[in-house]
Amino acid sequence: MAIKFQYNKTSLNELGKQLKMRQNALPTIKSKESALRSEVKRAKDSAAGYRRKLDALVAEYDYMAALWGEFDCTLLRVTDVVLTMHKIAGVRIPQLQDVIFDEKPYDLFSSPSWYDEGMDVLKRIARLGIEYEVYDRQMELLDYARRKTTQKVNLYEKVQIPGYEDAIRKIKRFMEDEENLSKSSQKIVKTRQQAAAREGSAI
Protein backbone atom coordinates (compact mmCIF):
# COMPACT_ATOMS: atom_id res chain seq x y z
CA MET A 1 0.00 0.00 0.00
CA ALA A 2 1.51 3.30 -1.11
CA ILE A 3 1.22 5.85 1.69
CA LYS A 4 0.92 9.44 0.48
CA PHE A 5 3.09 11.91 2.36
CA GLN A 6 5.07 15.10 2.00
CA TYR A 7 8.60 15.75 3.14
CA ASN A 8 7.77 18.07 6.04
CA LYS A 9 7.18 18.06 9.81
CA THR A 10 3.39 18.24 9.51
CA SER A 11 3.32 15.09 7.40
CA LEU A 12 5.81 13.42 9.78
CA ASN A 13 3.59 14.18 12.79
CA GLU A 14 0.45 12.95 11.00
CA LEU A 15 2.13 9.70 9.96
CA GLY A 16 3.42 9.27 13.53
CA LYS A 17 -0.15 9.56 14.87
CA GLN A 18 -1.47 7.06 12.30
CA LEU A 19 1.32 4.60 13.10
CA LYS A 20 0.79 4.87 16.87
CA MET A 21 -2.98 4.39 16.45
CA ARG A 22 -2.43 1.15 14.50
CA GLN A 23 0.26 -0.13 16.86
CA ASN A 24 -2.07 0.47 19.84
CA ALA A 25 -5.07 -1.14 18.09
CA LEU A 26 -3.20 -4.24 16.89
CA PRO A 27 -3.14 -6.16 20.25
CA THR A 28 -6.89 -5.56 20.70
CA ILE A 29 -7.65 -6.78 17.17
CA LYS A 30 -5.42 -9.83 17.70
CA SER A 31 -7.21 -10.74 20.94
CA LYS A 32 -10.57 -10.31 19.17
CA GLU A 33 -9.37 -12.64 16.41
CA SER A 34 -8.30 -15.21 19.00
CA ALA A 35 -11.64 -14.96 20.84
CA LEU A 36 -13.55 -15.34 17.56
CA ARG A 37 -11.44 -18.35 16.58
CA SER A 38 -12.35 -20.16 19.83
CA GLU A 39 -16.04 -19.14 19.50
CA VAL A 40 -16.14 -20.48 15.92
CA LYS A 41 -14.76 -23.80 17.17
CA ARG A 42 -17.29 -23.89 20.03
CA ALA A 43 -20.22 -23.16 17.66
CA LYS A 44 -18.92 -25.75 15.18
CA ASP A 45 -18.64 -28.38 17.93
CA SER A 46 -22.14 -27.54 19.20
CA ALA A 47 -23.60 -27.77 15.67
CA ALA A 48 -21.86 -31.11 15.14
CA GLY A 49 -23.18 -32.31 18.53
CA TYR A 50 -26.77 -31.43 17.62
CA ARG A 51 -26.33 -33.06 14.19
CA ARG A 52 -25.15 -36.29 15.87
CA LYS A 53 -28.09 -36.21 18.33
CA LEU A 54 -30.51 -35.62 15.45
CA ASP A 55 -29.06 -38.47 13.37
CA ALA A 56 -29.12 -40.78 16.42
CA LEU A 57 -32.75 -39.91 17.19
CA VAL A 58 -33.82 -40.47 13.58
CA ALA A 59 -31.91 -43.80 13.52
CA GLU A 60 -33.52 -44.82 16.84
CA TYR A 61 -36.97 -44.59 15.29
CA ASP A 62 -35.94 -45.90 11.87
CA TYR A 63 -37.78 -49.14 12.60
CA MET A 64 -41.03 -47.13 12.60
CA ALA A 65 -40.47 -45.93 9.02
CA ALA A 66 -43.39 -47.95 7.69
CA LEU A 67 -45.69 -46.55 10.38
CA TRP A 68 -44.85 -42.90 9.54
CA GLY A 69 -46.77 -43.42 6.29
CA GLU A 70 -49.93 -43.71 8.38
CA PHE A 71 -49.19 -40.56 10.38
CA ASP A 72 -51.33 -37.50 9.70
CA CYS A 73 -48.72 -34.80 8.99
CA THR A 74 -51.25 -32.00 9.48
CA LEU A 75 -51.44 -32.74 13.24
CA LEU A 76 -48.18 -30.98 14.10
CA ARG A 77 -46.38 -27.99 12.71
CA VAL A 78 -43.84 -25.42 13.88
CA THR A 79 -45.58 -22.06 14.16
CA ASP A 80 -42.70 -19.99 15.50
CA VAL A 81 -39.02 -20.12 16.39
CA VAL A 82 -38.16 -17.65 19.16
CA LEU A 83 -34.66 -16.28 18.81
CA THR A 84 -32.79 -13.68 20.81
CA MET A 85 -29.71 -11.87 19.62
CA HIS A 86 -26.63 -11.49 21.75
CA LYS A 87 -23.07 -10.35 21.13
CA ILE A 88 -19.92 -12.44 21.20
CA ALA A 89 -16.70 -10.48 20.61
CA GLY A 90 -18.78 -7.70 19.04
CA VAL A 91 -20.68 -10.03 16.66
CA ARG A 92 -24.48 -10.28 16.92
CA ILE A 93 -25.51 -13.94 16.81
CA PRO A 94 -28.86 -15.72 17.23
CA GLN A 95 -29.66 -17.81 20.30
CA LEU A 96 -32.59 -20.22 20.34
CA GLN A 97 -35.10 -19.50 23.11
CA ASP A 98 -38.07 -21.63 22.16
CA VAL A 99 -39.77 -23.59 19.41
CA ILE A 100 -43.54 -23.13 19.35
CA PHE A 101 -45.65 -25.94 17.93
CA ASP A 102 -49.25 -25.99 16.79
CA GLU A 103 -50.81 -29.33 17.70
CA LYS A 104 -54.17 -30.28 16.29
CA PRO A 105 -56.30 -32.50 18.52
CA TYR A 106 -56.81 -36.06 17.38
CA ASP A 107 -59.09 -38.86 18.53
CA LEU A 108 -57.16 -41.09 20.94
CA PHE A 109 -59.55 -44.00 20.35
CA SER A 110 -59.57 -44.08 16.54
CA SER A 111 -55.89 -43.08 16.08
CA PRO A 112 -53.05 -45.62 16.34
CA SER A 113 -51.67 -46.05 19.88
CA TRP A 114 -48.21 -44.83 18.86
CA TYR A 115 -49.47 -41.38 17.73
CA ASP A 116 -48.77 -39.88 21.16
CA GLU A 117 -45.16 -41.06 21.15
CA GLY A 118 -44.89 -40.10 17.47
CA MET A 119 -45.87 -36.50 18.27
CA ASP A 120 -43.22 -36.36 20.98
CA VAL A 121 -40.55 -37.81 18.65
CA LEU A 122 -41.42 -35.31 15.90
CA LYS A 123 -41.16 -32.41 18.36
CA ARG A 124 -37.74 -33.59 19.52
CA ILE A 125 -36.55 -34.07 15.93
CA ALA A 126 -37.83 -30.60 14.94
CA ARG A 127 -36.20 -28.95 17.96
CA LEU A 128 -32.85 -30.69 17.40
CA GLY A 129 -32.96 -29.75 13.70
CA ILE A 130 -33.65 -26.11 14.54
CA GLU A 131 -30.93 -26.04 17.21
CA TYR A 132 -28.49 -27.46 14.67
CA GLU A 133 -29.46 -24.74 12.16
CA VAL A 134 -29.06 -21.98 14.78
CA TYR A 135 -25.57 -23.16 15.81
CA ASP A 136 -24.62 -23.58 12.16
CA ARG A 137 -25.69 -19.97 11.53
CA GLN A 138 -23.74 -18.83 14.60
CA MET A 139 -20.66 -20.55 13.19
CA GLU A 140 -21.10 -18.85 9.79
CA LEU A 141 -21.49 -15.38 11.33
CA LEU A 142 -18.56 -15.82 13.73
CA ASP A 143 -16.32 -17.30 11.03
CA TYR A 144 -17.12 -14.40 8.67
CA ALA A 145 -16.21 -11.91 11.44
CA ARG A 146 -13.03 -13.89 12.22
CA ARG A 147 -11.93 -13.80 8.57
CA LYS A 148 -12.54 -10.02 8.43
CA THR A 149 -10.57 -9.56 11.67
CA THR A 150 -7.70 -11.71 10.36
CA GLN A 151 -7.62 -9.56 7.20
CA LYS A 152 -7.40 -6.44 9.38
CA VAL A 153 -4.58 -7.95 11.49
CA ASN A 154 -2.66 -8.81 8.30
CA LEU A 155 -3.35 -5.36 6.83
CA TYR A 156 -2.01 -3.64 9.95
CA GLU A 157 0.91 -6.03 10.58
CA LYS A 158 2.14 -6.66 7.05
CA VAL A 159 1.11 -3.57 5.11
CA GLN A 160 0.16 -0.42 7.00
CA ILE A 161 2.53 -0.45 10.00
CA PRO A 162 5.63 -1.26 7.85
CA GLY A 163 4.40 1.30 5.26
CA TYR A 164 4.07 4.09 7.85
CA GLU A 165 7.44 3.17 9.40
CA ASP A 166 9.08 3.31 5.97
CA ALA A 167 7.45 6.66 5.13
CA ILE A 168 8.53 8.13 8.50
CA ARG A 169 12.10 6.85 7.91
CA LYS A 170 12.17 8.50 4.44
CA ILE A 171 10.90 11.85 5.78
CA LYS A 172 13.41 11.82 8.67
CA ARG A 173 16.27 10.95 6.29
CA PHE A 174 15.18 13.71 3.89
CA MET A 175 14.95 16.25 6.73
CA GLU A 176 18.37 15.20 8.09
CA ASP A 177 19.88 15.53 4.60
CA GLU A 178 18.30 18.98 4.24
CA GLU A 179 19.66 20.01 7.63
CA ASN A 180 23.15 18.73 6.74
CA LEU A 181 23.01 20.53 3.39
CA SER A 182 21.91 23.70 5.14
CA LYS A 183 24.76 23.43 7.66
CA SER A 184 27.25 22.70 4.88
CA SER A 185 26.09 25.66 2.83
CA GLN A 186 26.24 27.89 5.95
CA LYS A 187 29.84 26.72 6.54
CA ILE A 188 30.78 27.43 2.92
CA VAL A 189 29.21 30.91 3.11
CA LYS A 190 30.97 31.58 6.45
CA THR A 191 34.32 30.34 5.09
CA ARG A 192 33.96 32.55 2.01
CA GLN A 193 33.03 35.52 4.17
CA GLN A 194 36.06 34.92 6.40
CA ALA A 195 38.30 34.53 3.35
CA ALA A 196 36.88 37.74 1.86
CA ALA A 197 37.37 39.53 5.20
CA ARG A 198 41.02 38.37 5.35
CA GLU A 199 41.65 39.52 1.77
CA GLY A 200 40.03 42.84 2.58
CA SER A 201 42.23 43.40 5.65
CA ALA A 202 45.35 42.31 3.76
CA ILE A 203 44.89 45.05 1.13
C-alpha positions as CSV (number, residue, x, y, z in Angstrom):
1,M,0.0,0.0,0.0
2,A,1.5,3.3,-1.1
3,I,1.2,5.9,1.7
4,K,0.9,9.4,0.5
5,F,3.1,11.9,2.4
6,Q,5.1,15.1,2.0
7,Y,8.6,15.7,3.1
8,N,7.8,18.1,6.0
9,K,7.2,18.1,9.8
10,T,3.4,18.2,9.5
11,S,3.3,15.1,7.4
12,L,5.8,13.4,9.8
13,N,3.6,14.2,12.8
14,E,0.4,12.9,11.0
15,L,2.1,9.7,10.0
16,G,3.4,9.3,13.5
17,K,-0.2,9.6,14.9
18,Q,-1.5,7.1,12.3
19,L,1.3,4.6,13.1
20,K,0.8,4.9,16.9
21,M,-3.0,4.4,16.5
22,R,-2.4,1.2,14.5
23,Q,0.3,-0.1,16.9
24,N,-2.1,0.5,19.8
25,A,-5.1,-1.1,18.1
26,L,-3.2,-4.2,16.9
27,P,-3.1,-6.2,20.2
28,T,-6.9,-5.6,20.7
29,I,-7.7,-6.8,17.2
30,K,-5.4,-9.8,17.7
31,S,-7.2,-10.7,20.9
32,K,-10.6,-10.3,19.2
33,E,-9.4,-12.6,16.4
34,S,-8.3,-15.2,19.0
35,A,-11.6,-15.0,20.8
36,L,-13.6,-15.3,17.6
37,R,-11.4,-18.3,16.6
38,S,-12.3,-20.2,19.8
39,E,-16.0,-19.1,19.5
40,V,-16.1,-20.5,15.9
41,K,-14.8,-23.8,17.2
42,R,-17.3,-23.9,20.0
43,A,-20.2,-23.2,17.7
44,K,-18.9,-25.7,15.2
45,D,-18.6,-28.4,17.9
46,S,-22.1,-27.5,19.2
47,A,-23.6,-27.8,15.7
48,A,-21.9,-31.1,15.1
49,G,-23.2,-32.3,18.5
50,Y,-26.8,-31.4,17.6
51,R,-26.3,-33.1,14.2
52,R,-25.2,-36.3,15.9
53,K,-28.1,-36.2,18.3
54,L,-30.5,-35.6,15.4
55,D,-29.1,-38.5,13.4
56,A,-29.1,-40.8,16.4
57,L,-32.7,-39.9,17.2
58,V,-33.8,-40.5,13.6
59,A,-31.9,-43.8,13.5
60,E,-33.5,-44.8,16.8
61,Y,-37.0,-44.6,15.3
62,D,-35.9,-45.9,11.9
63,Y,-37.8,-49.1,12.6
64,M,-41.0,-47.1,12.6
65,A,-40.5,-45.9,9.0
66,A,-43.4,-48.0,7.7
67,L,-45.7,-46.5,10.4
68,W,-44.9,-42.9,9.5
69,G,-46.8,-43.4,6.3
70,E,-49.9,-43.7,8.4
71,F,-49.2,-40.6,10.4
72,D,-51.3,-37.5,9.7
73,C,-48.7,-34.8,9.0
74,T,-51.2,-32.0,9.5
75,L,-51.4,-32.7,13.2
76,L,-48.2,-31.0,14.1
77,R,-46.4,-28.0,12.7
78,V,-43.8,-25.4,13.9
79,T,-45.6,-22.1,14.2
80,D,-42.7,-20.0,15.5
81,V,-39.0,-20.1,16.4
82,V,-38.2,-17.6,19.2
83,L,-34.7,-16.3,18.8
84,T,-32.8,-13.7,20.8
85,M,-29.7,-11.9,19.6
86,H,-26.6,-11.5,21.7
87,K,-23.1,-10.4,21.1
88,I,-19.9,-12.4,21.2
89,A,-16.7,-10.5,20.6
90,G,-18.8,-7.7,19.0
91,V,-20.7,-10.0,16.7
92,R,-24.5,-10.3,16.9
93,I,-25.5,-13.9,16.8
94,P,-28.9,-15.7,17.2
95,Q,-29.7,-17.8,20.3
96,L,-32.6,-20.2,20.3
97,Q,-35.1,-19.5,23.1
98,D,-38.1,-21.6,22.2
99,V,-39.8,-23.6,19.4
100,I,-43.5,-23.1,19.4
101,F,-45.6,-25.9,17.9
102,D,-49.2,-26.0,16.8
103,E,-50.8,-29.3,17.7
104,K,-54.2,-30.3,16.3
105,P,-56.3,-32.5,18.5
106,Y,-56.8,-36.1,17.4
107,D,-59.1,-38.9,18.5
108,L,-57.2,-41.1,20.9
109,F,-59.6,-44.0,20.3
110,S,-59.6,-44.1,16.5
111,S,-55.9,-43.1,16.1
112,P,-53.1,-45.6,16.3
113,S,-51.7,-46.1,19.9
114,W,-48.2,-44.8,18.9
115,Y,-49.5,-41.4,17.7
116,D,-48.8,-39.9,21.2
117,E,-45.2,-41.1,21.2
118,G,-44.9,-40.1,17.5
119,M,-45.9,-36.5,18.3
120,D,-43.2,-36.4,21.0
121,V,-40.6,-37.8,18.7
122,L,-41.4,-35.3,15.9
123,K,-41.2,-32.4,18.4
124,R,-37.7,-33.6,19.5
125,I,-36.5,-34.1,15.9
126,A,-37.8,-30.6,14.9
127,R,-36.2,-28.9,18.0
128,L,-32.8,-30.7,17.4
129,G,-33.0,-29.8,13.7
130,I,-33.7,-26.1,14.5
131,E,-30.9,-26.0,17.2
132,Y,-28.5,-27.5,14.7
133,E,-29.5,-24.7,12.2
134,V,-29.1,-22.0,14.8
135,Y,-25.6,-23.2,15.8
136,D,-24.6,-23.6,12.2
137,R,-25.7,-20.0,11.5
138,Q,-23.7,-18.8,14.6
139,M,-20.7,-20.5,13.2
140,E,-21.1,-18.9,9.8
141,L,-21.5,-15.4,11.3
142,L,-18.6,-15.8,13.7
143,D,-16.3,-17.3,11.0
144,Y,-17.1,-14.4,8.7
145,A,-16.2,-11.9,11.4
146,R,-13.0,-13.9,12.2
147,R,-11.9,-13.8,8.6
148,K,-12.5,-10.0,8.4
149,T,-10.6,-9.6,11.7
150,T,-7.7,-11.7,10.4
151,Q,-7.6,-9.6,7.2
152,K,-7.4,-6.4,9.4
153,V,-4.6,-7.9,11.5
154,N,-2.7,-8.8,8.3
155,L,-3.4,-5.4,6.8
156,Y,-2.0,-3.6,10.0
157,E,0.9,-6.0,10.6
158,K,2.1,-6.7,7.0
159,V,1.1,-3.6,5.1
160,Q,0.2,-0.4,7.0
161,I,2.5,-0.5,10.0
162,P,5.6,-1.3,7.9
163,G,4.4,1.3,5.3
164,Y,4.1,4.1,7.9
165,E,7.4,3.2,9.4
166,D,9.1,3.3,6.0
167,A,7.4,6.7,5.1
168,I,8.5,8.1,8.5
169,R,12.1,6.9,7.9
170,K,12.2,8.5,4.4
171,I,10.9,11.9,5.8
172,K,13.4,11.8,8.7
173,R,16.3,10.9,6.3
174,F,15.2,13.7,3.9
175,M,14.9,16.2,6.7
176,E,18.4,15.2,8.1
177,D,19.9,15.5,4.6
178,E,18.3,19.0,4.2
179,E,19.7,20.0,7.6
180,N,23.1,18.7,6.7
181,L,23.0,20.5,3.4
182,S,21.9,23.7,5.1
183,K,24.8,23.4,7.7
184,S,27.3,22.7,4.9
185,S,26.1,25.7,2.8
186,Q,26.2,27.9,6.0
187,K,29.8,26.7,6.5
188,I,30.8,27.4,2.9
189,V,29.2,30.9,3.1
190,K,31.0,31.6,6.5
191,T,34.3,30.3,5.1
192,R,34.0,32.6,2.0
193,Q,33.0,35.5,4.2
194,Q,36.1,34.9,6.4
195,A,38.3,34.5,3.3
196,A,36.9,37.7,1.9
197,A,37.4,39.5,5.2
198,R,41.0,38.4,5.4
199,E,41.7,39.5,1.8
200,G,40.0,42.8,2.6
201,S,42.2,43.4,5.7
202,A,45.4,42.3,3.8
203,I,44.9,45.0,1.1
